[in-house]
Amino acid sequence: MKLQSCMLCETVQFSANTHLLILNSAADPFVRFARERFQRADQNGAITLAEDNIAAVQALLLQKPPNVTSDRVIRHTAFHNYILHSPEQTMDIAVLNLLYQPGKAWMLYALQVALYALRMGGQLYVTGAKDRGVITIGRHIEESFGNVETLLISKGQRVLRATKTARSSSPAAPSQISSLPAFASNELDEGTQLLLQALDVHVSDQALDIGCGAGFIGLHIARLATRGHVTMVDASLLAVATARAAVEKSQLANVDVLASDGAKAVIDRRFDLVVTNPPFHQGGAQGLATGEQFIREAAQVLRPTGHFYLVANRFLKYEPTLRAYFTQYTEVGGNTRYKVLRAHLPHEKQDD
């Protein structure tokens, strides 16, 4: 992370009046570096975050420079439908870090957004490692922009730059690139199937699905809890949009979907049933942090007699965190690859 930040800080050339577009890379430290320069300069420079992950946006906004009461230089819009809400050819520089992209489709979509957003003469900077596809993306950049140059190579990381010229491809019509491809297929993944088989849902349950993705789990619960209600939350704005579309198609009236960093948007509410299939690939690496956050927050919002369900790959060691926040947990489903765990709150909380 530090290496990538330094490489961008050394290579991205911008002035106090530059309009920067950050392509789904709000977590990159370069964004904080640019914001501090703009705040000190007191000029007309601005940063637009075309960002899917609201947790990354909120973390950035909480880290304001000293003595700054308002963040006048930062604007946020959803990455997946940037073109629907933003004008064409208004940006001087676009920046993309491949580390934060969930897949190749996101990277290619970002190139289309950059072509749409950049003024003539505007520049696109892309940073990433070979194992994240930077060489392949470089070829796509050359095809789209008509040029690409490598500014820096260090320890497997590269910074590429392209300039929008008259030879660059014309941006596709907004109707053609207004959003990313579908968030998820119509088929349930294996872990989700196992979780659904293990769930015990009561007809009047107030339920919460943390990290809902496309909404399969929450909709399943809503169909069973006919006298209850389901709240689905996700930090991905594309996931939220996809889940809302699925809710509308289902015509179920007992479910809603919120954009939220974990359960933070509903942390003051209480639920009979909390479920999660947490992601464990963050920023190009495997990790337990998101799942552990979901466990801690589940313990906060669960009613004393409620149940918490989690499905995960067997090699992910969530058990220590479960022991820290719940009285007991049991494996109630799974196979050789996945485990479904059900947990209960400590007795002292049940007696409150």
N, C-alpha and C positions, 0 to 999 in steps of 0.2 A: 504493500500500500504506500509506504513512504517513498519507495523507488518511483512508482508511477506518479505520485504527486510532484516529486522533484522534477521529473522529466517534463511534465506538462508546464510547470512553472518556468522552466528554462526555455521551453520552445514556443509556447503560445504567445504570440505578439499582439498586444492590445493596448489601447490608450484609455484615458479617463472618460472618453465619450463613446466607447465601443458598446455595441449591443450584442451581448453574448447569449447564445442558445445552448443550453446544456441538455444533451439528448439522453434521457433516462440514466443519468450519472450523477445525481445530486449528492451521493455519498462520497464522491471523490474529493479529497482535500483541496484540489485546485479551485473548487467553487468557493471555499472559505477564503483562499488566497486572493481571488479576484474580488470578492465582496469587500474585503478590507481595503484593497487598493481604491475601489470606487468610493468607499466611505471617506477615506482620507482626502481624496482629490476633490470631493464636493462638486463634481461635474455631472454630466448627463448620462454617464455610463449606466447600463442596466443589465440584469441577468434574468433571463426567462428559463425557468425549470420546466422542461417538457418531461415530466416525471410520472412514472406509474406508482411508485412506492411512497405512500404518504408518511410512513415511518421515517424514511430518509429525509423527506421535506421537513417534518416536524423537528427532527434532531438538528437539522441545519438551522432552522429558525430560532431554536432555543440557544444556539451558540452565537449570540450576537457579539460583535466586537465591543470592547469596553466603552462606556459612555455613549452608547447608541441606544436610543429609546424606541426608534421605529426603523424597520428594515425597508427603506424606500427603494432600494435598488433591486429587490427580488420580486418576481412575479411567478406564480405557479399555474400551470395548466396540465391537464392529463396528457400523457404521452400518446396513448392509443387513439385519441381523436384530436390531436393538435391542430390539424388542418381545418377542422370544422369550426374552430373558435379563434383562429389566428390569421392575420393577413399575410399575403405572399410578399417575398422579397423585402423584408424589414430587418434582417439580421446581418451583422458584419462577420461574425465568427460563430461556428457551431463546433461543439466538442462532444466526442463520444468515447467512453471507456468501455471496451468489450467485456471487462470483468463483470459488469453489472447486468449484462443482457442474458435472459434465460435461454436463448437459443438463436440460431441463425436467422430465423424469420424476423426477430426483433432488430438484429443488426442491419438487415437489408431494408427493413421499413425505416430505420433511422436515416439511411442514406437518401431515401425518397423525401423524407421530411426536410433534411438539410438542403436538398436541391430546391424544394418549394420555398423554404424560409430565407435562404441567403440572397442578398443583393448580388448583382453582377460584380465580380471582383471579390466577393466574400470568400472566406476560407473555412474549410472543414479540417479539424484535427482529430485523428483517431489514435488511441493508444491501446495496446494490448500485447499479449504474449502469443507466441507461435502456437501453443497448445490451446489457445482460445480462438484461433482462426484469423489472426491478424494478416497473415500472408494472403489467404483466400479473400478476405475482405478488401485487401489492397487491390486485388485484381478487379473486384466489383467496383471499387471507387474509380479506377482508371476507366472502366467501361462507361460509368455514369458521368464523370466529370471531364473525361478526356485527358486527364493528367493526374499524377500522384508522385510524391517524392518522400523518401525516408529521411527524416530530420535527425533521428537519434536511435541508436541500438545500444542497449545495456542489459547484460545478464538475462537475455532472452526476451526483453521487453523492447517494443518499438514505438516510435511516434511517427505517424504518417500525416502528410498535409496535402490537400488538393484545393485548387482555386476554381471557383465557378466562372466560366468564360463563355463566349459565344459558341464555343465548340461543345460545351457541356450538353447533356441530354436535357430536353425540355421536361419539366416536371409533369407527371401524370395529372390528369384532372382530379380535383379534390374528391369527387365521387368515387374515384378508383382507389385512392390511397387514404381515405378518411379514417381508417382504423386498421389495427393489426388483424391477422387471420384469427379464426376462432380460438378462444382461450383453451378449450379442451375438447376432446372427442366425445362422442355420445356414449362411449363405453366406459364403465367403471374400472378403475385400476384394482389390482388384486387386494391391496390393503384395505381400500374402501369397502369392497365386497365383504371382506371378513368382519370389518367393523359393523356393517349393517346387519349381518347375521347374528352378531353378539348383543346388539342393543336391546335393552328392556325399556320400552317406551310406554308411559301411562297416558291415558286419553286426555288428562287435564294438565300435562306437564308444561311448565314454562321452560323452554330449552334454549341453549346457546351453542352455536357452531362456530368455534374460533378457527380462523384461517379457512373459510368455507370454500375457496376455489370456485368452481363452476356451480356449486350449490347442491350437489347430489345428496349429501348427507342431510342437510337441513330440510330439503324437500321430502325426503323419506320420513323424517320425524314428523313433519307437518301433516303428512297424510295419516299418520297414526294418532297424533295428539289433536284430535278434531275439536276438543273443547279447551285446548291449550293454545300456546303461541310459540313460534320459533323466531329467534333473532340470529341472523347470519352476519358475521363480520370478517373482513379481510383487509389487509394493508394494500393490496393491489387494486388499483382503480379499474383495471381491465377485468379482474375477477369479479369485482362488485357489479360492473355493468353486465357481465355475462350471467351472473347469478340473478340479477334483477330481471333480465330478459327471460330466464328460465321460470322465475316465479310468475311473471305475467302470462307466460304460455300455459302454466299449470292451472291458472285461475284459482289458486288457493288464496284465501283471504287471511289466513292465520300466520303469515310469515312476512318478515321484512329483512332488508339487507342494508348494512351500514359500512361505510369506509372507516376502518379503525386500525390503529397499531395494536395488535393483539386484542385484548378485551377492554382497552382503555376507554373507549366510547361508551361502555355500559358498566363501568367499574362500580357504580353506585347502585346497580340493580342486583337482584337475586334470582337464581334459577334452580329448578329442580333437577335439571339434566344439563350437563356440559359435555360436549364432545369435541374431539380434534384429531385431524390427521396432519400433523405439523410438517412443514417443509424442513429439509435438513441440508439443502444446498443453498448457501448464501454467499454471494460474491465470488462464485467460482470454486468454492471449497465446501467440504462437508463440515457440519458443526451442530452442536446441541443447543446453542443459545436461544434460538427461536422457540423450540419445543419446551425448554426450561422456563422461558417467559410465560408460555401458555399454561404450564402447570401451576406456576405461582399465582397467576391471575384467576385460573379456574378455582383455586382454593379460596380466593377472595370473594368470588361472586356466587359460589355454590351455597344453597340453603343447607342447614344442619343435617337434614335427612336426605340430601341429594346424592347423586352419583356422577362421577366423572369417568369418561371413557377416552382412551388414547390408543391409536394404532400406530405402530412404528416398525421399521426393520429390526430384526432381532439383534443386530450388532450395535444398535444405538442404546446407550446406557442411561435411560431416563430414571431408572429405579432409585438412585440416591436422592434425586430431587423429589420424587414421589414420597419417599420415606420422610423427607424433611417437612412436607406440608400436609400429608394425609396419614390417618391412623393406620390404614392397611390398604393394600392393593392385591388383586388377584388376577391371574391370567384367565380370561373368559373366552378366548378364541385365538385363532392363529393357525400357522402351519410352519414349515421349516424356514420360511423366509420372513414371516411377519408375526407379530404378537399383538393381541388386543388386551389391554389392561383396564381394569375397573377399580376405582379408588373411592374411599370414604373419608370424611373429615375427622379430625381428632375428636375424642370424646368430650374434652373440655369445651370445644366450640359447639358441639351438639347440645350441651347443657345450657348454653347462653340463652 
